[in-house]
Amino acid sequence: MSLATDPDFFRLLVDSYVHAVGASPPFFEPGQPRSADWLYHSAPACVVAHNTDADPRFIYANKSAQGCFEYEWDVFTELPSRLSAGPSDRAERQRLLDRVSEHGFITDYRGLRIARSGRRFMIEDGVIWNLVDRGILRGQAATFSIWRDV
């Protein structure tokens, strides 16, 4: 089964967020079903996750994130996550991820990113958190709903 609508991966995303941040994830909307299917297909907020490889690659990107970054699932989930930022923005991106590793999450995620076409966009007011399963780090995830082309 693909992680796109995998209920176990959905629980990992949500449970890790709640444990790290102490609140419900911001990608939930009032009255919407809290399901892997809804998050993948219908959530307006972007949600992405990468694994713990030495050069982490994306393992999850909901439809909103696929649209924002201009990659379909099969390509997105093979992409090293560092390539979501341009070469001159990768050091800052890594500093953000290092802060997440140290503190478990950050709520002031802001950064310049690049789509497949080369379009650059600024992410504002995002959250990044560690994906932790029974004490084992499985990766990191991010969500954001505010971005603008630059």
N, C-alpha and C positions, 0 to 999 in steps of 0.2 A: 504494500500500500504506500502511495505517495504521502509525504508529510503534509501536502496541501490541505487535506481534510481529515487527517489522522486525529482521532479523538485523544490519543495519548500525548501526541505532540502539543495539541491545543491545551491540554491540562498542564503540561510542562511550561508553556508560555505564560498561562494565567497564574498558576501556583507560584512560579518563580517570581513573577511580578509582585503578587500580593505579599510574598515572604520578604522580598527585598525592600519594597517601597512602603508596604503597610496600607495599601489602598487598592481599590478595584482598578484595573487597567483603563486608561482613558479611551481606548478604542471601542469600548462598549457604549452603545447608545440606549437610552431609556426605551423600554418596550420591545427591543429587538431580542431575538433568541440568542442565547449565549452558547454558540456551537461552533465547531471547527468549520462547518460548511458556510455559515453566515460570515465568519471572520475572513475566510478565503475569498468568497464570491461577492459579498455585499458590503463589507465594512468600508466606510469612506476614508478612514485613516489608513495610512501606509503602515504595514508591519513587515519587518524583515528579520532574519536571523542568520548567523553564521556559526560554523562549527569551531572546534579547537585545534584544527590542523596548524602546523607551523606557519603556513600561509593560508589563513582561514578562508573558506569558500562559503558562499551563501547556500543555505539548506532550505530556506523558506522565504517566500515573497508572496504576499497576497495580491489579488488582482489590482488593487489601488497602487501598490508599490510597483507592480509590473508596468502599469500605465505611466507612472511618474518617471521611472528609470528607462522605459522603452525596451524592456526585455521580456520575452515570453518565458514561461516556467522552465522549460528544458534548458534554455541558455542561461537564465538567471541562476539556477541552482548548480551550475558548473563554474560560475564566475568567482574568481578570488575577490573577496569583499574589498580589498584595498583599491581595486579598480573602480569602485563607486566614487572615488575622489580623484581629481586630476593630480598629476605628479607633484605640483607645488603645494597641494593641500593635504598630502598623505601624512606628513609629520604631525600636523595638528589633529587629524583624524586619529592617529595612533595615540596621541596624548589623551584624547577623550576616552578611548578604549582602555588605556592604562588606568585612568581614574575609575572607570567602572570596575575593572579587575580589583582595584584596591578597596573600593567602598561598596561594591555590590550593585550600585546603580548611580545614575546622574539624571537630574531632571531639567538641566539647562542645555540640552543638546542643541547646538547650532553649528552649521557647517555648510560650506560650499561643496556641492556634489555635481556629478556629470552623468548625463543620460547617454544611452547608446549612440544617439545621433551626434553627440558632442555638445548638445544644449546644456548650459550650466544653470543650476538652480540653487537657491539658498534654503536650507531647512531651518526652521525656527521652532523653538519651544518643544523640542522632542524629548523623549525619555529613552535611555539605554539601560538595560539590566542584564545581569548574569543569568543564564539558564542553568539551574542547579537541580539535579535529580538525585535525591537521597544522599546529599553531601558531595556529589561528583559534578564538577563543572562540565557541562555539555556544550557550552557556547555562549553567545551573547545575542540579545535581540534588541530591536529598536522600533519605536513607533513615533509617528509624527503626522499631523494633519495640516500643518501650515508650511507652505513652500511657495517660492516665487522665482520666476525666471530672472536671471541677471545677465 
